[in-house]
Amino acid sequence: MTKVAVPATTLSTGAKLPLLGLGTWQNDSQSIPLRTALDAGYRLIDTATVYGNEADIGAVLHEYISSEKIKREELFITTKLWCNHNRPDEVENEIKESLKKLQLDYVDLYLIHAPVTFKADQSGHDLDVCVEDTWKAMESVFHKGFTKAIGVSNFRADQIERIQKIAKIPIHNVQVECHLYFPQFKLQEDEVVVKLSKKYGKTPAQILLRHLTQRNISVIPKSGNEKRLKENIDIFDFQLTDAEIDELNKPKHHQRLFTQDFMAGHPEDPYKDERSC
């Protein structure tokens, strides 16, 4: 497969965020899929402390950078602060630990993984930490150069607004669940998706990914399968028409796919209203 040049969107920092990258959640071993992805043209890699694969990813990145297969500045590496270290005085140490495992001097984006905080041993919720204080610590690691951008993941709009009110540095990126149904019914069986799949000679999954990237949304599908890794990035050689985008955008059934039950019961649970429905 020819290496694909992935287009990018621009963050407020001026950094270029590729519109498609590799998600690594629930993929403990990254050695083979990450090599496949990098060889195919992936440059955005999304991981997190809680995924348990930063060291595995770091070994591959070090191999590719040290052998000059890829330059560090070509990569966009995202990792995340896990909930048992949202306490402000722990944030800097946590990003340093991530950098050590990733064998990098900096990451391109550091996210608060979720607005809830756990006790250090994850035995329960820590209710004494607010997202505003965690954000101030995120600003500090940004100022110190440990990360080129900072943001949040799994936050509600009102939680984002609270941060923006006190922020000296604005949120650079928000990572949330996003797809055709905003969550997912049987996405790949949607009649519009199937019709477009036949028209363009692409899989339904490729149509769904192209729909998002044409909205200038950066997507991070995960896969450990070589065939799907290559299919996921092979979406930039066709363009959906405005009419087709409009058809895909028509209101559909809304139901969240990722309920993030680990946050249930916490006052900052961003999905508590949906859980009560």
C-alpha positions in Angstrom: 0.0 0.0 0.0 1.2 3.5 -0.9 1.8 5.7 2.2 -1.2 8.0 2.6 -0.7 11.7 3.2 -3.3 12.6 5.9 -4.6 16.2 5.8 -4.7 18.1 9.1 -6.7 20.7 11.0 -5.0 23.5 12.9 -5.2 24.0 16.6 -5.3 27.4 18.2 -1.6 26.9 19.0 -0.8 26.7 15.3 0.0 23.0 15.6 -1.3 20.7 12.8 -3.6 17.9 14.1 -3.9 15.1 11.5 -7.6 14.3 10.7 -7.0 10.6 11.2 -4.9 8.8 13.7 -4.5 5.5 15.5 -6.6 4.9 18.7 -4.9 2.4 21.0 -7.6 1.8 23.7 -7.8 -1.9 24.7 -4.8 -2.7 22.5 -2.2 -3.7 25.1 0.4 -4.8 22.6 1.2 -2.1 20.1 4.3 -3.4 18.5 2.8 -4.9 15.3 -0.2 -2.6 14.7 1.8 0.6 15.4 4.5 -0.4 12.9 1.8 -1.2 10.3 0.1 2.1 11.0 3.3 4.2 10.8 4.3 2.5 7.6 0.9 3.2 6.1 1.2 6.9 6.9 -0.4 7.3 10.3 1.2 10.2 12.3 -1.4 10.8 15.0 -1.1 8.3 17.8 -3.6 8.5 20.7 -2.8 6.7 24.0 -3.3 7.2 27.8 -1.8 6.2 31.1 -4.7 3.9 31.8 -4.3 2.0 28.5 -1.1 0.5 29.8 0.6 0.6 26.5 2.7 3.8 26.6 6.0 1.9 27.1 5.2 -0.4 24.1 4.4 2.6 22.0 7.5 4.4 23.2 9.7 1.5 22.1 8.4 1.6 18.5 8.5 5.4 18.3 12.1 5.3 19.5 13.0 2.7 16.9 11.4 4.7 14.1 12.8 8.1 15.2 16.4 6.9 16.0 16.6 5.0 12.7 15.4 8.2 10.9 12.4 6.4 9.4 10.3 9.3 10.9 11.2 12.7 12.3 9.8 13.5 15.7 8.2 16.7 14.4 6.2 14.7 11.9 4.4 12.9 14.7 1.4 14.0 16.8 1.4 12.1 20.1 -1.5 12.4 22.5 -1.7 10.9 26.0 -4.0 11.5 29.0 -3.9 12.1 32.7 -5.8 9.3 34.5 -8.4 10.0 37.2 -6.5 8.9 40.2 -3.9 11.7 39.6 -6.2 14.7 38.9 -4.9 16.3 42.1 -3.0 19.4 41.0 0.3 18.5 42.8 0.4 15.1 40.9 -0.1 16.3 37.3 3.5 17.2 36.6 4.9 13.9 37.9 2.3 12.0 35.8 3.2 13.6 32.5 6.9 13.0 33.3 6.1 9.3 33.8 4.3 9.2 30.5 7.2 10.9 28.7 9.6 8.4 30.2 7.5 5.5 29.0 7.0 7.1 25.5 10.7 7.9 25.3 9.9 11.5 24.3 10.8 15.0 25.5 7.3 16.2 25.0 3.9 15.1 23.8 1.9 17.1 21.3 -1.4 17.0 23.3 -2.1 16.2 27.0 -5.7 15.6 28.0 -7.5 15.3 31.3 -9.0 11.9 30.7 -12.2 12.6 32.6 -13.7 15.2 35.0 -14.0 12.8 37.9 -11.2 12.1 40.4 -10.4 8.8 42.2 -8.4 8.2 45.3 -4.8 7.4 44.6 -5.4 3.6 45.0 -8.6 3.9 42.9 -10.7 2.6 45.8 -13.3 5.3 45.5 -14.0 8.8 44.4 -12.1 11.8 45.7 -14.6 14.6 46.0 -12.1 17.3 47.1 -10.7 17.9 43.6 -12.4 20.2 41.1 -11.7 20.4 37.4 -10.7 24.0 37.6 -7.7 23.2 39.9 -6.6 20.3 37.7 -6.7 22.7 34.7 -4.4 25.1 36.4 -1.9 22.3 36.8 -2.3 21.4 33.1 -1.4 25.0 32.3 1.8 24.6 34.3 3.0 21.6 32.4 2.2 23.4 29.2 4.3 26.4 30.2 7.1 24.1 31.2 7.2 22.5 27.7 6.2 19.0 28.6 3.3 19.2 26.1 2.6 21.4 23.1 -1.2 21.6 23.8 -3.6 20.8 26.5 -7.3 19.7 26.5 -10.0 17.6 28.0 -11.8 14.3 27.3 -15.3 13.2 28.2 -16.3 16.6 29.6 -19.8 18.1 29.4 -20.3 21.5 27.9 -20.9 23.2 31.3 -17.7 21.6 32.7 -15.8 23.0 29.7 -17.4 26.5 30.3 -16.2 26.4 33.9 -12.7 25.8 32.8 -12.8 28.5 30.2 -14.0 31.1 32.8 -10.8 30.6 34.9 -8.3 29.5 32.2 -5.3 31.6 31.4 -4.6 29.2 28.6 -7.7 28.2 26.6 -8.6 24.6 26.0 -6.8 23.6 22.8 -8.7 20.3 22.1 -11.8 18.5 23.3 -11.9 14.7 22.8 -15.4 13.2 22.8 -17.5 10.4 21.3 -18.6 11.4 17.8 -20.0 9.6 14.9 -23.0 9.4 12.6 -25.5 8.4 15.2 -23.7 10.1 18.1 -23.6 6.9 19.3 -24.1 4.0 17.4 -27.0 1.9 16.4 -26.0 -0.3 13.4 -23.9 2.4 11.7 -22.6 0.2 8.9 -26.1 -1.0 8.0 -27.5 2.5 7.6 -29.1 2.6 4.1 -27.4 5.9 3.2 -24.1 4.6 4.3 -24.6 1.4 2.3 -25.6 3.4 -0.8 -22.5 5.6 -0.6 -20.3 2.6 0.0 -21.4 1.1 -3.3 -21.1 4.4 -5.1 -17.5 5.1 -4.1 -16.3 1.5 -3.8 -15.4 2.0 -0.2 -16.4 0.0 2.9 -19.2 1.4 5.1 -16.6 2.2 7.8 -14.6 4.3 5.4 -17.7 6.3 4.5 -18.4 6.9 8.2 -14.8 8.1 8.8 -14.8 10.3 5.7 -18.1 11.9 6.9 -16.3 13.0 10.1 -13.0 14.2 8.5 -14.9 16.3 6.0 -16.4 18.1 9.0 -12.8 18.9 10.0 -13.1 16.5 12.9 -9.9 14.5 13.8 -10.8 10.8 14.3 -8.9 8.1 16.1 -10.4 4.7 15.2 -8.6 1.8 16.9 -7.7 -1.5 15.3 -5.1 -4.2 15.7 -6.0 -5.7 12.4 -3.6 -4.9 9.5 -6.3 -4.9 6.8 -8.6 -2.5 8.8 -5.6 -0.3 9.7 -4.9 0.2 6.0 -8.6 0.6 5.1 -9.1 3.3 7.8 -6.4 5.6 6.4 -7.5 5.0 2.8 -10.2 7.6 2.9 -8.7 10.7 1.4 -8.9 9.8 -2.3 -12.6 10.6 -2.6 -14.9 13.4 -1.5 -18.5 13.2 -0.3 -20.7 15.9 -1.9 -22.4 18.6 0.1 -25.8 16.9 -0.6 -24.4 13.5 0.7 -23.0 15.2 3.8 -26.5 16.8 4.4 -28.1 13.4 4.0 -25.8 11.8 6.5 -26.4 14.7 8.9 -30.1 14.2 9.1 -31.3 13.5 12.6 -31.1 9.9 13.7 -31.7 8.0 16.9 -29.3 9.2 19.6 -27.9 6.8 22.1 -24.4 6.9 23.6 -22.2 3.9 22.9 -19.5 4.5 25.5 -21.3 5.0 28.9 -18.1 5.3 30.9 -19.7 3.6 33.9 -16.6 4.2 36.0 -17.8 7.8 36.5 -21.3 6.8 37.7 -22.1 8.2 41.1 -19.5 11.0 41.0 -20.9 14.6 41.2 -18.9 15.5 38.1 -20.2 12.5 36.1 -20.7 14.1 32.7 -23.3 11.6 31.7 -25.5 11.5 34.8 -28.5 13.1 33.1 -28.3 10.4 30.3 -28.1 7.6 32.9 -31.3 8.8 34.5 -33.3 8.7 31.3 
